[in-house]
Amino acid sequence: MALAVGAGLGLMPSRALADESPVPAAAPAARAPVEPVNAPAAPSPSAPAAPSSAAAPASAAAPSRTVVLPPSEPAASLPGGPLLAPTVAATAEEQEPPLPVRRPGFSISAALGISLDNRGVADGRNVAIPSFSVQGGIGQDLLGFDARLFASEAAGQFSTPVALSGDAGAKTVIADVGADRQAVDLMLAIRPFARWQRQRLDWPARFAHALTVDVGAAGERVSIGAQTIKRIGAVVAAYADLPVTPAGDTSALHLRLTARRMIGTHGDIPDATGSRQVGDTRAELLAGLAVVF
């Protein structure tokens, strides 16, 4: 035991000397870069890492900076600056363009025909006198307006055989003077089927739509030879249009058939035998072409 204690005591000085032996100097460490003043200090390697829960309050404590820009001022309407157009609410008329105004349909026709008349004929028989008519109209709906110029010429176109008093069976031919007529008609046009199934554009429907009755006033000048009188009265006419062009055409061409009758005053025309009474014709029948546009 004494030996053990002595051995321990004998080794202690040598161990102490070993501990007191000079330690070689360490090489100078490289110069660390200068960190910003506000930068957080790097944690010491020996110090334990702080828990994440501890770092949260530090970041929350620093408020975030949000830059709020002031509202921009509107451009002034001054010289050198843009002009601002005033904001005006659009009216209903400006929002929706007005519908185009639909004008009434026009028509014009020219026709040739005959006038059945016995005025100025020696034996009083009815003769077919060549006649001519020009007509214009406004409106192609249920109601419209028509105007017509009518003329017939009978002078020198007819003659009557007359038996001579001295010779039995002998006859001679006497020229009939006949009555020449010029008339002006102003009429209301009535189309009773104009609105019947207007969506139909087939030929029978178009024919029915155009059926027209004219009722109005007329003035007439009648000449028998050199004698002339004037008459006034009422006129009644009717006409039917037979469509010639397709339904889609802007201007329609029709074949027009017209019947006319004037009922007016009577007058007397003096002649070599006394006087002749001039009255109405029996009827006028005309056929021609009409353009509706």
C-alpha positions in Angstrom: 0.0 0.0 0.0 2.9 2.2 0.9 4.4 1.3 -2.4 1.3 2.3 -4.3 1.0 5.6 -2.6 4.7 6.3 -3.2 4.3 5.4 -6.9 1.4 7.8 -7.2 3.3 10.6 -5.6 6.3 9.9 -7.8 4.3 10.2 -10.9 2.4 13.4 -10.1 5.3 15.8 -10.6 6.1 14.4 -14.0 2.4 14.7 -15.0 2.3 18.2 -13.8 5.4 19.0 -15.8 3.8 17.5 -18.8 0.8 19.7 -18.3 3.0 22.8 -17.9 4.9 22.2 -21.0 4.6 25.1 -23.5 1.8 24.7 -26.1 2.8 25.7 -29.7 1.1 29.0 -30.8 -1.8 28.6 -33.2 -1.6 30.2 -36.6 -3.4 33.6 -36.7 -7.0 33.1 -37.9 -8.2 34.7 -41.1 -9.9 38.1 -40.8 -13.6 37.7 -40.7 -15.6 40.0 -43.0 -17.2 43.0 -41.4 -20.9 42.4 -40.9 -23.5 45.2 -41.1 -24.3 46.9 -37.9 -27.9 46.0 -38.1 -27.3 42.4 -39.0 -28.2 39.9 -36.3 -25.3 38.3 -34.6 -24.5 34.8 -35.8 -25.2 32.2 -33.1 -22.3 30.7 -31.3 -21.5 27.2 -32.3 -21.4 26.2 -28.7 -24.7 27.9 -27.9 -27.7 25.7 -28.4 -30.1 26.7 -31.2 -33.1 28.6 -30.1 -36.4 27.0 -30.7 -38.5 28.2 -33.6 -41.2 29.3 -31.2 -38.9 31.8 -29.7 -38.0 33.3 -33.1 -41.7 33.9 -34.0 -42.3 36.8 -31.6 -39.2 38.6 -32.8 -40.4 38.6 -36.5 -43.9 39.5 -35.5 -42.6 42.4 -33.4 -41.1 44.1 -36.6 -44.1 45.7 -38.4 -44.1 45.5 -42.2 -44.0 48.8 -44.1 -46.8 49.3 -46.7 -46.5 52.3 -49.1 -50.0 53.8 -49.9 -50.0 56.0 -53.0 -52.3 59.0 -53.0 -55.1 58.9 -55.6 -54.1 60.3 -58.9 -55.6 63.7 -59.8 -57.8 63.8 -63.0 -56.3 65.5 -66.0 -57.2 69.1 -66.0 -59.1 70.5 -69.0 -56.7 73.4 -69.4 -54.7 74.5 -72.4 -52.0 71.9 -73.1 -53.9 69.2 -71.2 -56.4 66.6 -72.5 -60.0 67.6 -72.7 -62.4 65.4 -70.8 -65.6 64.6 -72.6 -68.7 65.0 -70.4 -70.4 61.8 -69.6 -74.1 62.0 -70.7 -76.5 59.2 -70.4 -77.7 58.0 -73.8 -81.4 58.4 -74.4 -83.6 55.6 -75.8 -83.5 57.3 -79.2 -79.7 57.3 -79.3 -79.4 53.7 -78.2 -81.8 52.4 -80.8 -81.8 53.9 -84.3 -85.2 55.0 -85.5 -87.0 52.7 -87.8 -87.0 53.9 -91.5 -90.2 55.6 -92.6 -92.0 53.5 -95.1 -93.4 55.6 -97.9 -96.7 54.6 -99.6 -96.5 52.7 -102.8 -96.9 54.5 -106.1 -98.4 53.2 -109.3 -98.7 54.4 -112.9 -100.4 52.7 -115.8 -101.3 53.3 -119.4 -104.1 51.5 -121.1 -105.9 51.2 -124.4 -109.5 50.0 -124.9 -113.0 50.8 -126.1 -115.8 53.0 -125.1 -119.3 51.7 -125.7 -121.3 54.8 -126.8 -124.3 55.7 -129.0 -124.1 59.5 -128.8 -123.8 61.1 -132.2 -124.7 57.8 -134.1 -127.5 58.3 -136.7 -129.4 55.1 -135.9 -128.7 55.1 -132.1 -126.8 51.9 -132.1 -123.9 51.3 -129.7 -120.5 51.4 -131.2 -117.0 50.6 -129.8 -115.0 53.8 -129.8 -111.2 53.6 -129.4 -110.2 54.9 -126.0 -107.0 55.7 -124.1 -106.3 56.1 -120.4 -103.4 57.2 -118.1 -103.7 56.6 -114.4 -101.6 57.3 -111.3 -102.1 56.1 -107.8 -100.8 56.7 -104.2 -101.0 53.9 -101.6 -101.3 50.2 -102.2 -102.9 49.3 -98.9 -106.6 49.1 -97.9 -107.2 52.7 -98.9 -105.4 54.8 -101.5 -105.9 57.6 -104.0 -106.2 57.3 -107.8 -106.4 59.9 -110.6 -107.2 59.1 -114.2 -107.2 60.9 -117.6 -109.6 59.4 -120.1 -110.1 60.2 -123.8 -112.1 58.6 -126.7 -112.3 59.7 -130.4 -115.3 58.7 -132.6 -115.2 61.4 -135.2 -115.0 60.0 -138.8 -114.8 56.4 -137.7 -118.4 55.3 -138.1 -121.1 55.6 -140.7 -124.8 54.6 -141.1 -126.4 53.3 -144.3 -129.6 55.4 -145.1 -132.2 54.5 -147.7 -132.9 57.1 -150.4 -136.6 58.2 -150.6 -136.8 58.3 -154.4 -135.2 55.0 -155.4 -136.6 51.8 -154.0 -134.0 49.7 -152.4 -131.3 52.3 -153.0 -129.2 53.2 -149.9 -126.5 55.6 -149.2 -124.0 55.8 -146.4 -124.0 58.8 -144.0 -121.0 59.4 -141.9 -121.7 59.4 -138.2 -120.1 62.3 -136.3 -120.0 60.4 -133.0 -119.1 61.9 -129.6 -115.5 62.6 -128.6 -114.9 62.6 -124.8 -112.2 63.8 -122.5 -112.5 63.2 -118.8 -110.6 63.7 -115.5 -111.3 61.3 -112.6 -110.4 61.9 -108.9 -111.1 58.7 -106.9 -110.7 57.0 -103.6 -109.2 53.5 -104.1 -110.5 50.7 -102.0 -108.8 47.3 -101.9 -111.0 45.0 -99.8 -108.5 42.1 -99.8 -105.3 44.1 -99.3 -104.8 42.8 -95.7 -106.1 39.3 -96.3 -103.2 36.9 -95.5 -100.6 39.5 -96.2 -97.8 37.0 -95.5 -98.7 35.0 -98.6 -96.8 36.0 -101.7 -98.1 33.4 -104.2 -99.7 34.5 -107.4 -103.4 34.0 -106.3 -102.8 36.0 -103.1 -101.1 38.8 -104.9 -103.9 38.9 -107.4 -106.5 39.2 -104.6 -104.5 41.8 -102.8 -104.5 44.1 -105.8 -108.3 44.0 -106.6 -109.4 47.6 -106.4 -112.7 49.6 -106.6 -112.5 53.3 -107.4 -115.2 55.7 -106.4 -115.0 59.5 -106.9 -115.9 62.5 -109.0 -115.4 63.2 -112.6 -115.5 66.1 -115.1 -116.0 65.5 -118.8 -115.9 67.5 -122.0 -118.0 66.1 -124.9 -117.8 67.2 -128.5 -120.1 66.3 -131.4 -118.8 67.9 -134.5 -118.2 71.6 -133.7 -120.6 71.6 -130.7 -119.2 71.1 -127.2 -120.7 70.8 -123.7 -119.2 70.0 -120.3 -120.5 67.6 -117.8 -119.8 66.7 -114.1 -120.8 63.7 -112.1 -119.7 60.6 -110.3 -117.4 57.9 -111.6 -117.2 54.2 -110.6 -114.4 51.9 -111.7 -112.8 48.6 -110.9 -109.6 47.1 -112.0 -107.7 43.8 -111.5 -103.9 43.5 -111.7 -102.4 40.3 -113.0 -98.8 40.1 -111.6 -96.1 39.6 -114.2 -92.9 39.9 -112.2 -91.8 37.8 -109.2 -92.9 38.8 -105.7 -89.4 39.7 -104.5 -88.9 42.5 -107.1 -88.8 46.1 -105.8 -90.9 47.3 -108.7 -93.8 45.1 -109.8 -95.2 45.0 -113.3 -98.9 44.1 -113.7 -101.3 43.6 -116.5 -104.2 45.8 -115.6 -107.8 45.2 -116.7 -110.1 48.2 -116.0 -113.9 48.8 -116.3 -115.2 52.4 -115.9 -118.5 54.1 -115.9 -119.4 57.8 -115.4 -122.8 58.9 -114.3 -123.2 62.6 -114.9 -125.5 65.4 -116.0 -127.1 65.5 -119.4 -127.0 68.4 -121.9 -128.3 69.2 -125.4 -126.2 70.0 -128.4 -128.0 71.8 -131.3 -127.6 70.5 -134.8 -129.2 70.8 -138.2 -132.1 68.6 -137.2 -132.8 70.3 -133.9 -130.8 69.2 -130.8 -129.1 66.1 -129.5 -129.0 65.0 -126.0 -125.6 64.0 -124.7 -125.5 61.7 -121.7 -123.5 58.9 -120.3 -121.7 56.1 -122.1 -122.6 52.5 -121.6 -119.1 51.5 -120.3 -115.4 51.8 -120.9 -113.2 48.7 -121.0 -109.4 49.1 -120.9 -106.4 46.9 -120.7 -102.8 48.0 -120.2 -99.6 47.8 -118.2 -99.1 49.1 -114.7 -95.9 49.6 -112.7 -96.1 49.6 -108.8 -93.0 50.9 -107.0 
